[in-house]
Amino acid sequence: MSNEEKLLDYLKWVTADLASARERIHELESRDREPVAIVSMAAGTRAAYGRRRICGRC
């Protein structure tokens, strides 16, 4: 096998690999994204109490 044939085989392999990588990227970017749930607990009463104790006039 000559160097040109080896190079041609390698380029065919790289081209096929690139095509599959692009397809996978497209699949990942286009699929529905799951919503993000933000869950929180109210901590405002503790924070307010802490400020009153520190400054005395809040």
Phi and psi restraints in degrees (range 20) as a CNS / XPLOR table:
assign (resid 1 and name C) (resid 2 and name N)
       (resid 2 and name CA) (resid 2 and name C) 1.0 -79.7 20.0 2
assign (resid 2 and name N) (resid 2 and name CA)
       (resid 2 and name C) (resid 3 and name N) 1.0 167.6 20.0 2
assign (resid 2 and name C) (resid 3 and name N)
       (resid 3 and name CA) (resid 3 and name C) 1.0 -61.4 20.0 2
assign (resid 3 and name N) (resid 3 and name CA)
       (resid 3 and name C) (resid 4 and name N) 1.0 -38.2 20.0 2
assign (resid 3 and name C) (resid 4 and name N)
       (resid 4 and name CA) (resid 4 and name C) 1.0 -64.9 20.0 2
assign (resid 4 and name N) (resid 4 and name CA)
       (resid 4 and name C) (resid 5 and name N) 1.0 -39.6 20.0 2
assign (resid 4 and name C) (resid 5 and name N)
       (resid 5 and name CA) (resid 5 and name C) 1.0 -66.3 20.0 2
assign (resid 5 and name N) (resid 5 and name CA)
       (resid 5 and name C) (resid 6 and name N) 1.0 -40.5 20.0 2
assign (resid 5 and name C) (resid 6 and name N)
       (resid 6 and name CA) (resid 6 and name C) 1.0 -63.1 20.0 2
assign (resid 6 and name N) (resid 6 and name CA)
       (resid 6 and name C) (resid 7 and name N) 1.0 -43.1 20.0 2
assign (resid 6 and name C) (resid 7 and name N)
       (resid 7 and name CA) (resid 7 and name C) 1.0 -64.2 20.0 2
assign (resid 7 and name N) (resid 7 and name CA)
       (resid 7 and name C) (resid 8 and name N) 1.0 -42.6 20.0 2
assign (resid 7 and name C) (resid 8 and name N)
       (resid 8 and name CA) (resid 8 and name C) 1.0 -63.0 20.0 2
assign (resid 8 and name N) (resid 8 and name CA)
       (resid 8 and name C) (resid 9 and name N) 1.0 -43.0 20.0 2
assign (resid 8 and name C) (resid 9 and name N)
       (resid 9 and name CA) (resid 9 and name C) 1.0 -62.4 20.0 2
assign (resid 9 and name N) (resid 9 and name CA)
       (resid 9 and name C) (resid 10 and name N) 1.0 -42.4 20.0 2
assign (resid 9 and name C) (resid 10 and name N)
       (resid 10 and name CA) (resid 10 and name C) 1.0 -63.6 20.0 2
assign (resid 10 and name N) (resid 10 and name CA)
       (resid 10 and name C) (resid 11 and name N) 1.0 -44.3 20.0 2
assign (resid 10 and name C) (resid 11 and name N)
       (resid 11 and name CA) (resid 11 and name C) 1.0 -63.7 20.0 2
assign (resid 11 and name N) (resid 11 and name CA)
       (resid 11 and name C) (resid 12 and name N) 1.0 -37.7 20.0 2
assign (resid 11 and name C) (resid 12 and name N)
       (resid 12 and name CA) (resid 12 and name C) 1.0 -63.8 20.0 2
assign (resid 12 and name N) (resid 12 and name CA)
       (resid 12 and name C) (resid 13 and name N) 1.0 -42.6 20.0 2
assign (resid 12 and name C) (resid 13 and name N)
       (resid 13 and name CA) (resid 13 and name C) 1.0 -64.3 20.0 2
assign (resid 13 and name N) (resid 13 and name CA)
       (resid 13 and name C) (resid 14 and name N) 1.0 -44.2 20.0 2
assign (resid 13 and name C) (resid 14 and name N)
       (resid 14 and name CA) (resid 14 and name C) 1.0 -64.6 20.0 2
assign (resid 14 and name N) (resid 14 and name CA)
       (resid 14 and name C) (resid 15 and name N) 1.0 -40.2 20.0 2
assign (resid 14 and name C) (resid 15 and name N)
       (resid 15 and name CA) (resid 15 and name C) 1.0 -64.1 20.0 2
assign (resid 15 and name N) (resid 15 and name CA)
       (resid 15 and name C) (resid 16 and name N) 1.0 -42.7 20.0 2
assign (resid 15 and name C) (resid 16 and name N)
       (resid 16 and name CA) (resid 16 and name C) 1.0 -65.5 20.0 2
assign (resid 16 and name N) (resid 16 and name CA)
       (resid 16 and name C) (resid 17 and name N) 1.0 -40.0 20.0 2
assign (resid 16 and name C) (resid 17 and name N)
       (resid 17 and name CA) (resid 17 and name C) 1.0 -65.7 20.0 2
assign (resid 17 and name N) (resid 17 and name CA)
       (resid 17 and name C) (resid 18 and name N) 1.0 -40.3 20.0 2
assign (resid 17 and name C) (resid 18 and name N)
       (resid 18 and name CA) (resid 18 and name C) 1.0 -64.5 20.0 2
assign (resid 18 and name N) (resid 18 and name CA)
       (resid 18 and name C) (resid 19 and name N) 1.0 -41.0 20.0 2
assign (resid 18 and name C) (resid 19 and name N)
       (resid 19 and name CA) (resid 19 and name C) 1.0 -63.3 20.0 2
assign (resid 19 and name N) (resid 19 and name CA)
       (resid 19 and name C) (resid 20 and name N) 1.0 -42.0 20.0 2
assign (resid 19 and name C) (resid 20 and name N)
       (resid 20 and name CA) (resid 20 and name C) 1.0 -69.3 20.0 2
assign (resid 20 and name N) (resid 20 and name CA)
       (resid 20 and name C) (resid 21 and name N) 1.0 -34.2 20.0 2
assign (resid 20 and name C) (resid 21 and name N)
       (resid 21 and name CA) (resid 21 and name C) 1.0 -66.9 20.0 2
assign (resid 21 and name N) (resid 21 and name CA)
       (resid 21 and name C) (resid 22 and name N) 1.0 -41.2 20.0 2
assign (resid 21 and name C) (resid 22 and name N)
       (resid 22 and name CA) (resid 22 and name C) 1.0 -64.1 20.0 2
assign (resid 22 and name N) (resid 22 and name CA)
       (resid 22 and name C) (resid 23 and name N) 1.0 -40.0 20.0 2
assign (resid 22 and name C) (resid 23 and name N)
       (resid 23 and name CA) (resid 23 and name C) 1.0 -63.5 20.0 2
assign (resid 23 and name N) (resid 23 and name CA)
       (resid 23 and name C) (resid 24 and name N) 1.0 -41.7 20.0 2
assign (resid 23 and name C) (resid 24 and name N)
       (resid 24 and name CA) (resid 24 and name C) 1.0 -65.3 20.0 2
assign (resid 24 and name N) (resid 24 and name CA)
       (resid 24 and name C) (resid 25 and name N) 1.0 -41.6 20.0 2
assign (resid 24 and name C) (resid 25 and name N)
       (resid 25 and name CA) (resid 25 and name C) 1.0 -62.1 20.0 2
assign (resid 25 and name N) (resid 25 and name CA)
       (resid 25 and name C) (resid 26 and name N) 1.0 -43.2 20.0 2
assign (resid 25 and name C) (resid 26 and name N)
       (resid 26 and name CA) (resid 26 and name C) 1.0 -61.8 20.0 2
assign (resid 26 and name N) (resid 26 and name CA)
       (resid 26 and name C) (resid 27 and name N) 1.0 -42.2 20.0 2
assign (resid 26 and name C) (resid 27 and name N)
       (resid 27 and name CA) (resid 27 and name C) 1.0 -60.9 20.0 2
assign (resid 27 and name N) (resid 27 and name CA)
       (resid 27 and name C) (resid 28 and name N) 1.0 -45.2 20.0 2
assign (resid 27 and name C) (resid 28 and name N)
       (resid 28 and name CA) (resid 28 and name C) 1.0 -67.4 20.0 2
assign (resid 28 and name N) (resid 28 and name CA)
       (resid 28 and name C) (resid 29 and name N) 1.0 -38.9 20.0 2
assign (resid 28 and name C) (resid 29 and name N)
       (resid 29 and name CA) (resid 29 and name C) 1.0 -76.4 20.0 2
assign (resid 29 and name N) (resid 29 and name CA)
       (resid 29 and name C) (resid 30 and name N) 1.0 -26.8 20.0 2
assign (resid 29 and name C) (resid 30 and name N)
       (resid 30 and name CA) (resid 30 and name C) 1.0 -96.3 20.0 2
assign (resid 30 and name N) (resid 30 and name CA)
       (resid 30 and name C) (resid 31 and name N) 1.0 -9.9 20.0 2
assign (resid 30 and name C) (resid 31 and name N)
       (resid 31 and name CA) (resid 31 and name C) 1.0 -71.8 20.0 2
assign (resid 31 and name N) (resid 31 and name CA)
       (resid 31 and name C) (resid 32 and name N) 1.0 155.6 20.0 2
assign (resid 31 and name C) (resid 32 and name N)
       (resid 32 and name CA) (resid 32 and name C) 1.0 -62.8 20.0 2
assign (resid 32 and name N) (resid 32 and name CA)
       (resid 32 and name C) (resid 33 and name N) 1.0 136.0 20.0 2
assign (resid 32 and name C) (resid 33 and name N)
       (resid 33 and name CA) (resid 33 and name C) 1.0 -90.2 20.0 2
assign (resid 33 and name N) (resid 33 and name CA)
       (resid 33 and name C) (resid 34 and name N) 1.0 141.0 20.0 2
assign (resid 33 and name C) (resid 34 and name N)
       (resid 34 and name CA) (resid 34 and name C) 1.0 -74.6 20.0 2
assign (resid 34 and name N) (resid 34 and name CA)
       (resid 34 and name C) (resid 35 and name N) 1.0 139.6 20.0 2
assign (resid 34 and name C) (resid 35 and name N)
       (resid 35 and name CA) (resid 35 and name C) 1.0 -67.6 20.0 2
assign (resid 35 and name N) (resid 35 and name CA)
       (resid 35 and name C) (resid 36 and name N) 1.0 150.0 20.0 2
assign (resid 35 and name C) (resid 36 and name N)
       (resid 36 and name CA) (resid 36 and name C) 1.0 -98.1 20.0 2
assign (resid 36 and name N) (resid 36 and name CA)
       (resid 36 and name C) (resid 37 and name N) 1.0 127.2 20.0 2
assign (resid 36 and name C) (resid 37 and name N)
       (resid 37 and name CA) (resid 37 and name C) 1.0 -97.1 20.0 2
assign (resid 37 and name N) (resid 37 and name CA)
       (resid 37 and name C) (resid 38 and name N) 1.0 128.1 20.0 2
assign (resid 37 and name C) (resid 38 and name N)
       (resid 38 and name CA) (resid 38 and name C) 1.0 -105.9 20.0 2
assign (resid 38 and name N) (resid 38 and name CA)
       (resid 38 and name C) (resid 39 and name N) 1.0 114.5 20.0 2
assign (resid 38 and name C) (resid 39 and name N)
       (resid 39 and name CA) (resid 39 and name C) 1.0 -114.1 20.0 2
assign (resid 39 and name N) (resid 39 and name CA)
       (resid 39 and name C) (resid 40 and name N) 1.0 132.2 20.0 2
assign (resid 39 and name C) (resid 40 and name N)
       (resid 40 and name CA) (resid 40 and name C) 1.0 -143.9 20.0 2
assign (resid 40 and name N) (resid 40 and name CA)
       (resid 40 and name C) (resid 41 and name N) 1.0 155.8 20.0 2
assign (resid 40 and name C) (resid 41 and name N)
       (resid 41 and name CA) (resid 41 and name C) 1.0 -116.0 20.0 2
assign (resid 41 and name N) (resid 41 and name CA)
       (resid 41 and name C) (resid 42 and name N) 1.0 141.3 20.0 2
assign (resid 41 and name C) (resid 42 and name N)
       (resid 42 and name CA) (resid 42 and name C) 1.0 -69.1 20.0 2
assign (resid 42 and name N) (resid 42 and name CA)
       (resid 42 and name C) (resid 43 and name N) 1.0 122.2 20.0 2
assign (resid 42 and name C) (resid 43 and name N)
       (resid 43 and name CA) (resid 43 and name C) 1.0 -119.6 20.0 2
assign (resid 43 and name N) (resid 43 and name CA)
       (resid 43 and name C) (resid 44 and name N) 1.0 12.8 20.0 2
assign (resid 43 and name C) (resid 44 and name N)
       (resid 44 and name CA) (resid 44 and name C) 1.0 -65.1 20.0 2
assign (resid 44 and name N) (resid 44 and name CA)
       (resid 44 and name C) (resid 45 and name N) 1.0 -32.8 20.0 2
assign (resid 44 and name C) (resid 45 and name N)
       (resid 45 and name CA) (resid 45 and name C) 1.0 -69.5 20.0 2
assign (resid 45 and name N) (resid 45 and name CA)
       (resid 45 and name C) (resid 46 and name N) 1.0 -38.5 20.0 2
assign (resid 45 and name C) (resid 46 and name N)
       (resid 46 and name CA) (resid 46 and name C) 1.0 -67.4 20.0 2
assign (resid 46 and name N) (resid 46 and name CA)
       (resid 46 and name C) (resid 47 and name N) 1.0 -42.9 20.0 2
assign (resid 46 and name C) (resid 47 and name N)
       (resid 47 and name CA) (resid 47 and name C) 1.0 -63.3 20.0 2
assign (resid 47 and name N) (resid 47 and name CA)
       (resid 47 and name C) (resid 48 and name N) 1.0 -42.5 20.0 2
assign (resid 47 and name C) (resid 48 and name N)
       (resid 48 and name CA) (resid 48 and name C) 1.0 -63.7 20.0 2
assign (resid 48 and name N) (resid 48 and name CA)
       (resid 48 and name C) (resid 49 and name N) 1.0 -42.4 20.0 2
assign (resid 48 and name C) (resid 49 and name N)
       (resid 49 and name CA) (resid 49 and name C) 1.0 -62.6 20.0 2
assign (resid 49 and name N) (resid 49 and name CA)
       (resid 49 and name C) (resid 50 and name N) 1.0 -40.7 20.0 2
assign (resid 49 and name C) (resid 50 and name N)
       (resid 50 and name CA) (resid 50 and name C) 1.0 -63.1 20.0 2
assign (resid 50 and name N) (resid 50 and name CA)
       (resid 50 and name C) (resid 51 and name N) 1.0 -40.3 20.0 2
assign (resid 50 and name C) (resid 51 and name N)
       (resid 51 and name CA) (resid 51 and name C) 1.0 -66.9 20.0 2
assign (resid 51 and name N) (resid 51 and name CA)
       (resid 51 and name C) (resid 52 and name N) 1.0 -39.1 20.0 2
assign (resid 51 and name C) (resid 52 and name N)
       (resid 52 and name CA) (resid 52 and name C) 1.0 -62.9 20.0 2
assign (resid 52 and name N) (resid 52 and name CA)
       (resid 52 and name C) (resid 53 and name N) 1.0 -39.1 20.0 2
assign (resid 52 and name C) (resid 53 and name N)
       (resid 53 and name CA) (resid 53 and name C) 1.0 -68.8 20.0 2
assign (resid 53 and name N) (resid 53 and name CA)
       (resid 53 and name C) (resid 54 and name N) 1.0 -33.8 20.0 2
assign (resid 53 and name C) (resid 54 and name N)
       (resid 54 and name CA) (resid 54 and name C) 1.0 -77.0 20.0 2
assign (resid 54 and name N) (resid 54 and name CA)
       (resid 54 and name C) (resid 55 and name N) 1.0 -51.5 20.0 2
assign (resid 54 and name C) (resid 55 and name N)
       (resid 55 and name CA) (resid 55 and name C) 1.0 -94.8 20.0 2
assign (resid 55 and name N) (resid 55 and name CA)
       (resid 55 and name C) (resid 56 and name N) 1.0 -19.6 20.0 2
assign (resid 55 and name C) (resid 56 and name N)
       (resid 56 and name CA) (resid 56 and name C) 1.0 78.4 20.0 2
assign (resid 56 and name N) (resid 56 and name CA)
       (resid 56 and name C) (resid 57 and name N) 1.0 -10.0 20.0 2
assign (resid 56 and name C) (resid 57 and name N)
       (resid 57 and name CA) (resid 57 and name C) 1.0 -127.3 20.0 2
assign (resid 57 and name N) (resid 57 and name CA)
       (resid 57 and name C) (resid 58 and name N) 1.0 4.6 20.0 2
